[in-house]
């Protein structure tokens, strides 16, 4: 059973999501972004064939831009100087990023796993049609949750955190360091999870909490297994969320 599919046992609620820096929205959906990324051995032909890649996806992703390597303070281009090819939908909700050693898909208004996986399959099919990649070096799936206490009926950001970690979290909130806590998990023999908790402030001044859950595999796997691996990462994403989230938060966002 997929972790984020519309089930009563183990799903998130999905009203329209808000962005951290967007207009205030009191909907209880805490998911700000979902990001898939696959890394593979570098292929220089990707830069030469980006027009063909966009051609396969143009109906869905008609817009294109390219990032440039950022110079250092000394005026020297950073090494490695890798630029990204970025394709995005007219509404800006879906973004495909392709570089010589990675492909990713980002959604900024997540509804459910089924919709995300449909869009992801389209991107991966186009990628595999053009590029002869045999294996992946890393596959990761991130659910980035932006917790607005007032929207979820919480008194303060720390109330979103499991009591096991809350005292340390509250201590770290007194520190000027932006990242308050990082938790790591060994989920299976080769799949790992990592949660980064960060205090944030919404544009109306309300303090919140960013919960960045990353579930990933860094063992080389045949590219043909990407579909099954991605489903497994998604299934485990809910387990990672539950490890960190307080019972109060889980009651608010898990059906």
SULTA-V561017 format. One record per residue. RES is the residue in three letters. OMEGA is omega in whole degrees, 0 to 359 (* if undefined). NEAR is the number of other C-alpha atoms within 10 Angstrom. Layout:
BEGIN
res & omega & near
RES & OMEGA & NEAR
RES & OMEGA & NEAR
END
This chain:
BEGIN
res & omega & near
UNK & 182 & 11
UNK & 189 & 19
UNK & 187 & 21
UNK & 178 & 22
UNK & 186 & 19
UNK & 177 & 17
UNK & 181 & 14
UNK & 186 & 10
UNK & 193 & 12
UNK & 181 & 18
UNK & 170 & 18
UNK & 171 & 23
UNK & 187 & 23
UNK & 163 & 18
UNK & 182 & 14
UNK & 182 & 17
UNK & 172 & 21
UNK & 172 & 22
UNK & 183 & 19
UNK & 184 & 20
UNK & 181 & 10
UNK & 179 & 10
UNK & 180 & 11
UNK & 179 & 15
UNK & 184 & 14
UNK & 175 & 14
UNK & 186 & 16
UNK & 180 & 21
UNK & 185 & 25
UNK & 185 & 29
UNK & 181 & 27
UNK & 180 & 22
UNK & 170 & 21
UNK & 185 & 22
UNK & 170 & 18
UNK & 173 & 23
UNK & 172 & 19
UNK & 176 & 24
UNK & 184 & 19
UNK & 177 & 19
UNK & 185 & 13
UNK & 178 & 12
UNK & 184 & 14
UNK & 181 & 11
UNK & 180 & 11
UNK & 178 & 20
UNK & 183 & 14
UNK & 187 & 9
UNK & 182 & 13
UNK & 179 & 15
UNK & 177 & 13
UNK & 179 & 14
UNK & 178 & 20
UNK & 179 & 22
UNK & 179 & 13
UNK & 185 & 17
UNK & 190 & 18
UNK & 180 & 16
UNK & 181 & 10
UNK & 184 & 16
UNK & 185 & 20
UNK & 187 & 13
UNK & 184 & 15
UNK & 168 & 16
UNK & 181 & 11
UNK & 177 & 13
UNK & 179 & 10
UNK & 176 & 12
UNK & 184 & 14
UNK & 178 & 14
UNK & 175 & 12
UNK & 179 & 10
UNK & 179 & 8
UNK & 181 & 7
UNK & 180 & 8
UNK & 180 & 9
UNK & 181 & 13
UNK & 179 & 13
UNK & 4 & 10
UNK & 183 & 7
UNK & 182 & 10
UNK & 176 & 14
UNK & 182 & 15
UNK & 171 & 19
UNK & 186 & 20
UNK & 175 & 21
UNK & 181 & 24
UNK & 181 & 21
UNK & 181 & 16
UNK & 180 & 12
UNK & 177 & 7
UNK & 183 & 14
UNK & 183 & 13
UNK & 181 & 20
UNK & 174 & 20
UNK & 179 & 25
UNK & 182 & 18
UNK & 174 & 23
UNK & 184 & 20
UNK & 181 & 18
UNK & 178 & 17
UNK & 172 & 20
UNK & 182 & 21
UNK & 175 & 21
UNK & 180 & 23
UNK & 175 & 23
UNK & 182 & 18
UNK & 174 & 18
UNK & 187 & 20
UNK & 177 & 22
UNK & 179 & 20
UNK & 184 & 17
UNK & 181 & 19
UNK & 179 & 13
UNK & 180 & 11
UNK & 183 & 18
UNK & 177 & 16
UNK & 178 & 10
UNK & 179 & 17
UNK & 180 & 18
UNK & 179 & 13
UNK & 180 & 13
UNK & 182 & 20
UNK & 177 & 17
UNK & 178 & 11
UNK & 180 & 16
UNK & 183 & 20
UNK & 177 & 14
UNK & 185 & 11
UNK & 191 & 15
UNK & 183 & 13
UNK & 179 & 10
UNK & 184 & 16
UNK & 186 & 13
UNK & 174 & 18
UNK & 175 & 22
UNK & 180 & 17
UNK & 172 & 16
UNK & 182 & 25
UNK & 177 & 22
UNK & 182 & 25
UNK & 169 & 22
UNK & 181 & 23
UNK & 184 & 20
UNK & 176 & 21
UNK & 186 & 25
UNK & 172 & 28
UNK & 185 & 30
UNK & 184 & 22
UNK & 180 & 16
UNK & 184 & 15
UNK & 178 & 19
UNK & 178 & 13
UNK & 181 & 16
UNK & 181 & 11
UNK & 183 & 15
UNK & 183 & 21
UNK & 180 & 23
UNK & 178 & 18
UNK & 188 & 25
UNK & 175 & 24
UNK & 182 & 19
UNK & 179 & 15
UNK & 183 & 12
UNK & 190 & 15
UNK & 181 & 17
UNK & 178 & 13
UNK & 179 & 12
UNK & 181 & 21
UNK & 176 & 15
UNK & 181 & 10
UNK & 179 & 17
UNK & 178 & 17
UNK & 181 & 9
UNK & 176 & 10
UNK & 180 & 8
UNK & 187 & 11
UNK & 179 & 12
UNK & 187 & 15
UNK & 182 & 20
UNK & 174 & 18
UNK & 180 & 14
UNK & 181 & 14
UNK & 184 & 14
UNK & 171 & 13
UNK & 189 & 12
UNK & 174 & 16
UNK & 180 & 10
UNK & 184 & 7
UNK & 178 & 10
UNK & 182 & 19
UNK & 176 & 19
UNK & 178 & 24
UNK & 176 & 19
UNK & 174 & 23
UNK & 179 & 17
UNK & 184 & 22
UNK & 175 & 21
UNK & 180 & 21
UNK & 175 & 19
UNK & 177 & 15
UNK & 187 & 18
UNK & 176 & 13
UNK & 176 & 10
UNK & 180 & 8
UNK & 177 & 14
UNK & 180 & 16
UNK & 183 & 21
UNK & 174 & 24
UNK & 178 & 24
UNK & 184 & 26
UNK & 181 & 22
UNK & 180 & 25
UNK & 176 & 23
UNK & 192 & 30
UNK & 173 & 27
UNK & 183 & 22
UNK & 175 & 15
UNK & 180 & 12
UNK & 180 & 14
UNK & 176 & 17
UNK & 183 & 11
UNK & 180 & 18
UNK & 182 & 13
UNK & 186 & 11
UNK & 182 & 17
UNK & 180 & 13
UNK & 180 & 9
UNK & 180 & 18
UNK & 177 & 22
UNK & 180 & 17
UNK & 177 & 17
UNK & 179 & 25
UNK & 179 & 23
UNK & 183 & 19
UNK & 181 & 22
UNK & 179 & 24
UNK & 178 & 20
UNK & 178 & 16
UNK & 179 & 22
UNK & 181 & 20
UNK & 180 & 16
UNK & 185 & 14
UNK & 190 & 23
UNK & 175 & 22
UNK & 177 & 19
UNK & 180 & 14
UNK & 179 & 15
UNK & 180 & 20
UNK & 179 & 17
UNK & 182 & 11
UNK & 192 & 18
UNK & 179 & 17
UNK & 181 & 16
UNK & * & 14
END
